[in-house]
Amino acid sequence: MARGQRKTIEEKIAAKEDLISALETRVESERRELAELYEEKRRKELEVVSDLIEDAGLEPSEVAEVLQQYIDSRAENAS
């Protein structure tokens, strides 16, 4: 029974290098997509906070001041 022509070691190496390159490209693409999803999640979370600030009629500087006081208080209590 005749078998197909066998690949040389060089051909096998080239095929594996091509496969690895394609997989690396795919991983990079998936990482970019993941980063975009994280950024979209962050924007949505910031929208919620922004809406809350607006609904409360507060200025961003007021919110920043209150948050800083809270952070300082937590740091003191943790000590």
C-alpha contacts under 8 A as a table, 3 or more apart, distances in Angstrom:
res1	aa1	res2	aa2	distance
7	K	10	E	7.96
7	K	11	E	5.87
7	K	12	K	6.43
8	T	11	E	5.17
8	T	12	K	6.34
9	I	12	K	4.99
9	I	13	I	6.10
10	E	13	I	5.05
10	E	14	A	6.12
11	E	14	A	5.05
11	E	15	A	6.07
12	K	15	A	5.09
12	K	16	K	6.25
13	I	16	K	5.18
13	I	17	E	6.14
14	A	17	E	5.05
14	A	18	D	6.12
15	A	18	D	5.10
15	A	19	L	6.17
16	K	19	L	4.96
16	K	20	I	6.07
17	E	20	I	5.12
17	E	21	S	6.07
18	D	21	S	5.08
18	D	22	A	6.15
19	L	22	A	5.12
19	L	23	L	6.16
20	I	23	L	5.02
20	I	24	E	6.06
21	S	24	E	5.09
21	S	25	T	6.22
22	A	25	T	5.11
22	A	26	R	6.24
23	L	26	R	4.94
23	L	27	V	6.14
24	E	27	V	5.03
24	E	28	E	6.17
25	T	28	E	5.15
25	T	29	S	6.22
26	R	29	S	5.05
26	R	30	E	6.15
27	V	30	E	5.03
27	V	31	R	6.08
28	E	31	R	5.06
28	E	32	R	6.25
29	S	32	R	5.17
29	S	33	E	6.29
30	E	33	E	5.02
30	E	34	L	6.10
31	R	34	L	4.99
31	R	35	A	6.13
32	R	35	A	5.07
32	R	36	E	6.23
33	E	36	E	5.04
33	E	37	L	6.27
34	L	37	L	5.02
34	L	38	Y	6.24
35	A	38	Y	5.07
35	A	39	E	6.16
36	E	39	E	5.00
36	E	40	E	6.12
37	L	40	E	5.00
37	L	41	K	6.13
38	Y	41	K	5.04
38	Y	42	R	6.15
39	E	42	R	5.00
39	E	43	R	6.18
40	E	43	R	5.10
40	E	44	K	6.25
41	K	44	K	5.17
41	K	45	E	6.22
42	R	45	E	5.09
42	R	46	L	6.13
43	R	46	L	5.07
43	R	47	E	6.10
44	K	47	E	4.98
44	K	48	V	6.39
45	E	48	V	5.18
45	E	49	V	6.46
46	L	49	V	5.04
46	L	50	S	5.95
47	E	50	S	4.94
47	E	51	D	5.99
48	V	51	D	5.16
48	V	52	L	6.18
49	V	52	L	5.03
49	V	53	I	6.19
50	S	53	I	5.13
50	S	54	E	6.14
51	D	54	E	5.03
51	D	55	D	5.94
52	L	55	D	5.08
52	L	56	A	6.11
53	I	56	A	5.18
53	I	57	G	6.26
53	I	58	L	5.50
53	I	59	E	7.21
53	I	60	P	7.32
53	I	63	V	7.61
54	E	57	G	5.04
54	E	58	L	6.22
54	E	59	E	7.83
55	D	58	L	7.83
58	L	62	E	6.43
58	L	63	V	6.92
59	E	62	E	5.26
59	E	63	V	6.56
60	P	63	V	5.10
60	P	64	A	6.12
61	S	64	A	5.00
61	S	65	E	6.14
62	E	65	E	5.13
62	E	66	V	6.28
63	V	66	V	5.18
63	V	67	L	6.08
64	A	67	L	5.12
64	A	68	Q	6.06
65	E	68	Q	5.12
65	E	69	Q	6.25
66	V	69	Q	5.10
66	V	70	Y	6.22
67	L	70	Y	4.99
67	L	71	I	6.12
68	Q	71	I	5.01
68	Q	72	D	6.06
69	Q	72	D	5.10
69	Q	73	S	6.07
70	Y	73	S	5.05
70	Y	74	R	6.20
71	I	74	R	5.17
71	I	75	A	6.19
72	D	75	A	5.10
72	D	76	E	6.26
73	S	76	E	5.15
73	S	77	N	6.22
74	R	77	N	5.07
74	R	78	A	6.05
75	A	78	A	5.13
75	A	79	S	6.44
76	E	79	S	5.35
